[in-house]
Amino acid sequence: MKRSLRTLFVVALLSALLLPVAASAHEHRDVGQYKFVVGFINEPAFEGEQNGIWVSITDKTTQTPMENLAETLKAQVIYGEQQLDLALEPAWNEKGVYTADFYPTAAGDYTFRFFGDINGTAIDETFTSSPEGFSRVQPMTALQFPAKVPAATELSAELAAARSMALTATILGGASLAFGLISLLAALGALRGRRTPAALDERSAART
């Protein structure tokens, strides 16, 4: 009995210690009368793995989770000069929490934008990964063992290079084939030209 109580105490203590760590992986911000908590669905985030936007929205005054916002609030993920619009979906069994899945294919900082309205209040807020907020996307090679697998960008570059080489080989092969055909036709023409006088001599001799 004492051992069971001790085990429960240790589990509770560890949970209490880990909660602040998990919460610190998201950015907390007051937006008007609402509180936004924003981050990746899975943190730390790694390139090439399925992930997505995670956002919790509550009323600061009443501490009420804001539900039914999927139709009026939109999301956008931004990386450098590229952007992608995403639809927010209510998280299962988590009131006031919404997610939007995507695959981050490059390491670095990402920005999440939320725009639209909440109960008639216009919203347009951006959250960017930072040491004080949610984590940036990490390269997958950091955890790969024993062999390092090329990143998606490297694979794309290698594929493009392979296609370029294949196209060059095809062009050179076609040129070589055309040159060979021309050479063959020229040789046949020359051979026919050589045989023509001999054939005429034979015909003349036969007539005489």
C-alpha positions, 0 to 999 in steps of 0.5 A: 500500500505504501509503495503504491502511494509512493508511486502515485506521488512520484507520478504526480510530481513528475507530471507537475514538473513536466507541465510547465515544460510542455506549456513553454513550447507554445506562445501565449498572447492576449488578443483583445478579450481572448487568450491565444496559445499557439504552437505546433501539434507535435513539438519539437517539430522535425522536417518531413514529418506530419505536423500542423498548427495547434491553437487554443482560444479562451475568453480571458474574462470568463475562462470559457473555451471558444467553440464553433470558430472553424467557420469564421476563423482561418489559418495560414502557415508562412515560410519565407515568402511562401504561404499556404492557407489551411482550414482549422478543425476542432480538436477531438475532446478539447474544447476551444482547441483547433488544429490544421495539419501540414508537412513542414518540408524545410527546417527553420522558422515558421509563422502561423497567421490567424484571420477572420473573426470571433463572435464579430471581433475582427482577428488578424494575428501572426505568431512566429517560432522563437525561443520564447514561443513555439519551436522552430522546425529541426532538421531530421538528420539530428536524430537519424541513426545509424545512417543519415537520410537526405532531406526532402530538399536534397532528394529533390535536387538529386532527382532534378539532376538525375532527370537533367542527366537523363534528358541530356543522354536522350538528346545525345543518343538521338543525335548519335542515331541521326548521325548514324542514319545519315552516315548509312544513307551516304554510304549506301548512296556512294555504293550505289554510285560505284555500282552504276557504271559497272552495271551499264558496261555489263548491259552494253557488252550483252547488247554487242 
